Each structure stands twice: as structure tokens, then as C-alpha cells.
Amino acid sequence: MMYGWTGKMLRVDLTKKKITQQDVPKELRDTFIGGRGINSRILYDEVPPEMDPFDPEARVIIGAGPFVGTLVPTACRGTITHKGPFTFAFCDSNFGGYFTPEMKYAGFDHIILQGRSERPVYLWIDDGTIEIRSAEKLWGMDTLTAAQVLEKEVGDPEIHTMMIGPAGENRVRTACVMVDYWRAAGWAGTGAVFGSKNLKAISVRGTHGIKVADPARFVAICKKARKMMLDGPRTPLYHRYGRLSNIESLRHRGGDGVENYRIPDMPESGFETFNSENIRQTIYTHREGCFNCPIGCGHCFKVEVDGSEIHASKIEYAPAGDVKALGIYNPKFLARWVYEVNKWGLDTTGTQNVIAFAMECYENGLITNTDTDGIELTFGNEEATIEILHKIVRREGIGDILAEGTNLAAEKIGKGAEKYAMTIKGARLHLDPRIGYGLMLAHAVASRGADHLKGTPWIEFWDFAAIKDEN
């Protein structure tokens, strides 16, 4: 009897239109705990180091661990693993939402993609029935519109989908995969790799269950874990502010990364408006959570732009840190920024990093108004930021260079532009490593480059005693 696992992997060759189901090898199950580990091994075995990330034979592996889809609190995470389009090395991206539990309910622990379709396609998984379907009418659509159209085509609003936008279609190297509208497999340029395969989306519907070995004991442990989470010192902050509470936690620790990381702390004038409480008071509507999550840090917002009301979900610290790096301290712009990057399918921090880099180049005369088609690309300029973002999505003018990501853009611009590229091993910064020695070390040895998630010493970030006093 298989517990936790479904025991099945799905292989899809988009060139040959070949679909194969196979057992997860026992050796992999015995050697690795779950999704990310098995993903990494498959990439290591099947993608040689010299292969280009956009090579048709390069693999994309989506994986879920044995807890996913069970009662374990927050067990919804999935990992997409591939060769990175801007690091040219191992890359993976983790995401939440509902897609990965649904993938397991459909019968699969892993999906392995290879090849390149001649025409745009999407993958439809309906329990054990798998089809490669035309996505030509979806191609060119933003992620929000395309997901709605796909739900109507399938005839089920309850399906769960990962989707790329025009940025991924155009192989913008900072493109991401949007999951269930508002969750993102960001950081790793995954959307560009999907686009290189002419793969617009994967949609899944599953009705099977997941077996556990000792249900009564398992339920008791899950209840205990849930209570521990609800009683955690940061949970009340996450309930009220979501991950935006990190604005205060990181303040005055040299982690704000203002104006392309040249200023360590947000100015007082900025903090007067750009703090978690004021952001909540200005644009907040409600909060929501991922599959089986008692924390619910996915806060939702709305803002009016050009007379129309737009909504954004899952605004967390990452995009808040991003707009600070652009020299912007406007809660309404934060909502607009999140809406724009998600709509077009861009990784928020990777996109900010290359725009902030371009702003410092512009300020120092390496980029001129001629290069930007007259856009005043200065720190704090909200409209210029959105205009450049759209140029990146379309690969238009200077946007074609910036779409290559910070390091490659610096090489193309030349004239010493590398000085303003805030990257480590080709990967963009998110948290300033000057926060502490532990984070410096984590950035230096992380498999993905400048990585604030793998090996991060959180004790350097948060004053838990102060948090307890606040509560």
C-alpha cells in the first residue's frame, strides 16, 4: 500500500505529442523526501550542464511532496525545477495555492515536461485522462483573461491552473508562472521556459484521495500542528497584515534595499505612508489562504487606476520591498504593481531588479532619453515604471534589453553597467545581504544564487521579544 504518495509520474513530450504514465522509482522514494528532492535528481540525471535552458530537450519538472493534499497544515506547496534562463544553472521555484493538491488528487506526484510544440498548447489533466490541446486562441492573452477563458472551455470553474502571460510567451527571462490567478512560481524565470516550449498552461481536475498509514494518529498530530501555528508569535501579525508585517520587522536592519540597494533604510518620509497599517487602511479588502492553511497571509487589495477599479491578491513583503527598491512609497502603487506583474506573468522581484538597475544606469548617464523613447526613468517615477514594465513584456525598445534580466542587460549596455547590477550568481537580490553575516553566507552558498529562502537565518531578521510585547 502506498501512503502519502500517489506513486505515479506523468511524462509529456511536447515535440512528439507523447504522454506516458510511469511509477515513481522506488530508489527515488527511498532516497528523497519528496517533490523538490526528486525534481532535483531528475534534472541532474536528464539535463546535461551544457544544455541551454530554452533547448527543447531541457526538462521542466513539477513535483509535490507526500504531505501535499493531506490534513497537514499548509501542505499545498509545489516546486517547479528546471535550468535557469538567467543563472544558466540549477533553478527551482516554489508556489502555493491549490494546484499541487489537485495534481495529486488526479493521481500524480510529478509532471515531467520536455520538447517544444510547433504551435501553442496547454495540458489538460482530468484524473487519469491527459490531453495536449491547442492554446492558439489563448496565446497573447494576459494570465487573468486566459484563465477565465480556459475555465469556460473546460466547463468547470473549479479546475486549478498554472498559466503564463505574454511575458513568458516572449521569453522574458524574469517571467513567472501564475498559479490559480494570484499565486506565482516566481524567482526562477519559469514562465520563460514554459514559453520556450510553446506551453501556455496546465489545468488539472482530480477526484481521488490520498491514503495515510494511521489515520487516527495522523489527524491528532495535524490538529496539534495547526494549534501550534495559530499560537505562533507572528500569526496575529499575518492575520492582520499578511507578510506586509515584515516591513516593520526589517526596518532599521539595513534590509530595505531602497533605490537599487544603495540606501539601506527607507526614509522617514516614506515610512509615514508605506507602513503595514497604512497600507491596510488605504487599499485592503479581505484576506484569504491557500489550501488547508490556517494562517491566511494572502491579503487582497483594490485600487482605482484611470477610472477603473482593479483588484490584487497576495500582496506580501516581496512586492512591497520591490517598490521601495524603485524609490516608491505609495500603497496605491503597490496594488497596481502587483496587479500588473501578475497580469502579464512577471516575477515581481526579478522585474523590479532590472528596472531599478536601469534607473541607476539612467541616473548615471549610461541610458539616455533616446534609449528609453523619452521616458524619464528616475527613481520614484510611478508612470515611468509601468511604461518600462510594458516595454519589457513586449520586448520593445530598451525593454528588449531589460527582458534579458539584470546581468545580461548589463553586458549589453556595457560602459560599466555591471556596477549597478545587484545580483549574485546571476540571480537578483530580494533581501539585502548586509542585514547580517548569516544571510551573507546563505546568499553565497545557495544553489539558486541570491536566495532569501534556502538557509535564511531568520533570527537575524525578527526581534521575537518585541513581537511578543506588541501582542
PyMOL commands that set and color helices and strands:
alter all, ss='L'
color gray80, all
select helices_A, chain A and resi 26-31+35-46+99-105+143-154+166-169+190-196+215-230+235-250+258-261+268-271+276-283+317-325+331-344+348-363+382-394+398-402+406-413+417-420+433-435+437-445+458-460+464-470
alter helices_A, ss='H'
color red, helices_A
select strands_A, chain A and resi 8-13+18-23+60-63+78-83+90-95+110-114+121-126+129-134+160-163+177-179+183-185+199-205+284-288+298-305+308-313+423-424+427-428
alter strands_A, ss='S'
color yellow, strands_A
deselect
rebuild
show_as cartoon
